[in-house]
Structure formats: C-alpha cells, structure tokens
Amino acid sequence: MRVDFDDVTVRLGGRDVVQHASLTIEPGTVVGLVGPNGSGKSSLLRTLYRAVRPRRGSVRVDGQDVLRLSGRQAARAVAVMLQDAPTDFDLNVEETVLLGRAPHHTAFGRDTPTDLDVVADVMRRTGVTDLADRMVATLSGGQRQRVLLARALAQQSPVLVLDEPSNHLDISHQHELMTTVRSLGRTVIAALHDLNLATRYCDRVVVLDAGRIFAAGPPARVLTPELIRTTFDVDVRVHGDVDEPVFAFRPLPAAAGPTVDGAADTRTESRIPT
C-alpha cells in the first residue's frame, strides 16, 4: 500500500516537533527515517499508526485518511513494532505473537488453524520458535525485540512501521532483522539510528532535522559526508563502493580558540535542500 504524509505538523509539549512534513512512500518500498535525537522521526511515525493526531495535515494509507478508519481497519492496514513496547504481562512468547492475529478475529473469535500457521511461520522467520513457551518477562532485550517483530508480522498488514527496530539487538540479529524486513515485500517505514543499516537495507532514506524533512532519496545519494556533518554533527569517512557506502564516524574537531587578533574562529554550516 502507498502511504502519504501531507503537510503534517505535530505539536507536543507546546512546540511543533514535526513541521509541514510531506512525503509519499510507494508500495513495497523500505524507507528509513534518520536524524538526530529529537528530530521528529518517532513523532511522524506515530501519526501513521494513530498514536498522535496531527495538528495540521493528514496521513493516508491507500488513499484513506487513517483517522477515518476503525480500529480494526487501521490494525489490518498498519502493523507497528515499537522499541520499548510493554512486555511485562503474564504471557508466553507464542501467546504474545498470537495477539498479532487479533485484528482478523470477530468478537470473541478463537484462534484458527490459519492463525496458528501464520504464527508458526513468523516465529520461525524471526528466530523465536525455540522460545515459544518462555514467559516474555524472562527474555533478554534482544529476544523481546524479535518477539515484537514476530507479533507485528503476524498481523499480515501491508504497511509495517518499525521504531528503532535494532534497539537491544546484537550486530548479527540487527542484520537478520533487516534482511527479514526486506524480504517481506511490504511497505516498510523504519526510524533508524544506524546510518549503515539504513544505507544497506533501505530503498530510500528521509532525513529529518528539527522537525522538518531535510532531504530524501536513495541512501547513497542523500547520505553525503557534508549532510552527515551538518545534520549529525560528526565527522565521517566513507568506505566501500559508490552504491553501498560504509560510514566510519568520529567527533568533529573541537572549535578553534581566538585567533591572534582576538577574533573567534567559528564554523559555518551549509544546508542541503530536500
């Protein structure tokens, strides 16, 4: 399904944390939202799964305003994996993943053989089959993340939202998760901190800074050293090839002190248009 953000503004705590964001995500593409902390990535995502109502603008899935959908319709259209979703309830892993089938049930409906087959498949794909009988509260952070992904996949929604999906995961499982996500053929929108993951697994990246969309396009074209220095305030060296660069980061040099004539040496920043 296609997703459209049209002039979205979100106000939280008395300030606009997202400002005039317009973005179209084509069906079946994997899009990474990147930017420094506080740039508005998670707030923009929350408008898609209706956790936040925009102050201005609209969000549409397959042409339908998400705020006009029923709860069941919205859950069938958009599945969400949050970085810190509550998992302290008294359920084991299989029961937790089965919750993802709830949007497909009628009132008081029981789990069907189809539900059980879907759950078995997504647990296998996310590597949590051997944890089926474990209580979720006893799992490590990384194990919980994989269970939450399995629950989201069990919804079989055409749009998948991931808010920091690699949080708590070791390097191997980060790549396993993103490989699984890419294999789905669904529309995926992920807020990511790791620019190397974004470059390797996303079709497009959208850079947010101070609540505004700053740049968007293919990762290798958008994530230039100049943009990274300006937006993330770090120095970067680029390795690898043109189509799949690998970034190595380090702090920017400390600002120089006063010159011999007493004038301060300041660093100017350039901006790259969206």
VENBEL-V711083 format. One record per residue. N is the residue number from 1. SS is DSSP state (H for helix, E for strand, L for the rest). OMEGA is omega in degrees with one decimal (* if undefined). BURIAL is I if it has 24 or more other ideal C-beta (glycine too) atoms within 12 Angstrom, else O. Layout:
# VENBEL-V711083
n = <N;N>
ss = <SS;SS>
omega = <OMEGA;OMEGA>
burial = <BURIAL;BURIAL>
This chain:
# VENBEL-V711083
n = <1;2;3;4;5;6;7;8;9;10;11;12;13;14;15;16;17;18;19;20;21;22;23;24;25;26;27;28;29;30;31;32;33;34;35;36;37;38;39;40;41;42;43;44;45;46;47;48;49;50;51;52;53;54;55;56;57;58;59;60;61;62;63;64;65;66;67;68;69;70;71;72;73;74;75;76;77;78;79;80;81;82;83;84;85;86;87;88;89;90;91;92;93;94;95;96;97;98;99;100;101;102;103;104;105;106;107;108;109;110;111;112;113;114;115;116;117;118;119;120;121;122;123;124;125;126;127;128;129;130;131;132;133;134;135;136;137;138;139;140;141;142;143;144;145;146;147;148;149;150;151;152;153;154;155;156;157;158;159;160;161;162;163;164;165;166;167;168;169;170;171;172;173;174;175;176;177;178;179;180;181;182;183;184;185;186;187;188;189;190;191;192;193;194;195;196;197;198;199;200;201;202;203;204;205;206;207;208;209;210;211;212;213;214;215;216;217;218;219;220;221;222;223;224;225;226;227;228;229;230;231;232;233;234;235;236;237;238;239;240;241;242;243;244;245;246;247;248;249;250;251;252;253;254;255;256;257;258;259;260;261;262;263;264;265;266;267;268;269;270;271;272;273;274>
ss = <L;L;E;E;E;E;E;E;E;E;E;E;L;L;E;E;E;E;E;E;E;E;E;E;E;L;L;L;L;E;E;E;E;E;L;L;L;L;L;L;H;H;H;H;H;H;H;H;L;L;L;L;L;L;L;E;E;E;E;E;E;L;L;E;E;H;H;H;L;L;H;H;H;H;H;H;H;E;E;E;E;L;L;L;L;L;L;L;L;L;L;E;H;H;H;H;H;H;H;H;H;H;H;H;L;L;L;L;L;L;L;L;H;H;H;H;H;H;H;H;H;H;H;H;H;L;L;L;H;H;H;L;L;L;E;H;H;H;L;L;H;H;H;H;H;H;H;H;H;H;H;H;H;H;L;L;L;L;E;E;E;E;E;L;L;L;L;L;L;L;H;H;H;H;H;H;H;H;H;H;H;H;L;L;L;L;E;E;E;E;E;L;L;L;H;H;H;H;H;H;H;L;L;E;E;E;E;E;E;L;L;E;E;E;E;E;E;L;H;H;H;H;L;L;H;H;H;H;H;H;H;H;L;E;E;E;E;E;E;E;L;L;L;L;E;E;E;E;E;E;E;L;L;L;L;L;L;E;L;L;L;L;L;E;L;L;L;L;L;L;L;L;L;L>
omega = <176.1;177.9;178.9;167.4;-174.9;175.4;-174.7;172.5;179.8;176.9;176.6;178.4;176.2;177.5;179.8;-178.1;169.5;-174.3;170.8;-178.2;175.1;-172.8;174.2;179.1;-175.5;-178.9;174.0;179.5;175.4;-175.4;177.6;171.1;-178.5;179.7;179.7;176.4;179.3;-177.4;177.2;-177.0;-176.5;179.7;177.3;178.2;-177.0;176.5;-179.7;179.3;166.0;173.4;178.1;175.9;179.5;172.8;-179.8;176.3;-176.7;175.5;-176.6;172.9;-177.4;176.8;-177.7;176.3;-175.7;-179.0;178.7;178.8;170.7;178.3;179.9;178.1;-179.9;-179.7;177.0;-178.9;-172.1;172.9;-172.5;169.1;-178.7;-176.9;-177.8;178.0;179.7;179.4;-176.0;176.8;-170.0;179.2;172.5;-173.3;-178.3;178.8;179.3;179.3;178.2;176.9;178.4;179.6;-175.2;-179.2;-178.1;-178.5;166.0;-179.3;179.6;179.4;178.5;175.4;-178.1;173.5;176.6;177.6;-177.8;177.9;179.1;-179.0;178.4;-178.6;-176.6;175.6;176.1;-176.7;-179.6;174.1;-179.9;-178.6;-177.5;178.3;-169.1;-175.0;178.8;174.0;-175.5;-178.3;-178.3;-173.8;172.7;179.4;179.7;177.6;178.1;180.0;-180.0;176.4;178.9;175.6;178.7;178.8;178.7;-179.9;-179.5;177.3;-178.4;178.1;-178.4;177.2;-179.4;178.5;179.6;178.4;-176.2;-174.5;-178.0;177.9;178.7;-176.9;172.3;-172.1;-178.4;-177.8;172.8;-178.5;175.9;-179.7;-177.0;175.0;177.0;-179.3;-179.1;-176.2;-171.0;-174.2;179.3;171.1;-175.4;176.1;-173.2;169.7;-173.8;170.9;-173.3;-178.1;177.3;174.2;179.7;-178.6;-175.1;-168.1;-175.9;173.1;178.3;170.0;175.9;-177.7;175.5;177.2;179.6;174.2;-178.5;172.5;-171.2;-180.0;178.9;178.8;177.5;-174.8;-176.0;179.3;-173.9;-172.5;178.0;176.3;-179.9;179.9;-178.8;178.8;-176.2;-173.2;-173.8;176.9;174.2;172.7;-174.8;168.6;-175.4;176.6;178.9;-176.6;-174.1;-175.3;179.8;-179.4;174.9;-173.9;170.4;-171.4;172.5;-178.9;173.3;175.8;178.2;179.1;-179.1;178.5;-178.9;175.5;-175.6;179.3;174.8;-179.9;180.0;176.4;-178.3;179.4;177.1;179.9;175.3;179.7;178.0;-177.5;175.9;*>
burial = <I;I;I;I;I;O;O;I;I;I;O;O;O;O;O;O;I;I;I;I;I;I;I;I;I;O;O;O;I;I;I;I;I;I;I;O;O;O;I;I;I;I;I;I;I;I;I;I;I;I;I;I;O;I;O;O;I;I;I;I;I;I;O;O;I;I;O;O;I;O;O;O;O;I;I;I;I;I;I;I;I;I;I;O;I;O;I;O;O;O;I;O;I;I;I;I;I;I;I;I;I;I;I;I;O;O;O;O;O;O;O;O;O;O;I;O;O;I;I;I;O;I;I;O;I;I;I;I;O;O;I;I;O;I;O;I;O;O;I;O;O;I;I;I;I;I;I;I;I;I;I;I;I;I;I;I;I;I;I;I;I;I;I;I;I;I;I;I;I;O;O;O;I;I;O;I;I;I;O;I;I;I;O;I;O;I;I;I;I;I;I;I;I;I;I;I;I;I;I;I;I;I;I;I;I;I;I;I;I;I;I;I;I;I;I;I;I;I;I;I;O;I;I;I;I;O;I;I;I;I;I;I;O;O;O;I;O;I;O;O;O;O;O;O;I;O;I;O;O;O;O;O;O;O;O;O;O;O;O;O;O;O;O;O;O;O;O;O;O;O;O;O;O;O>
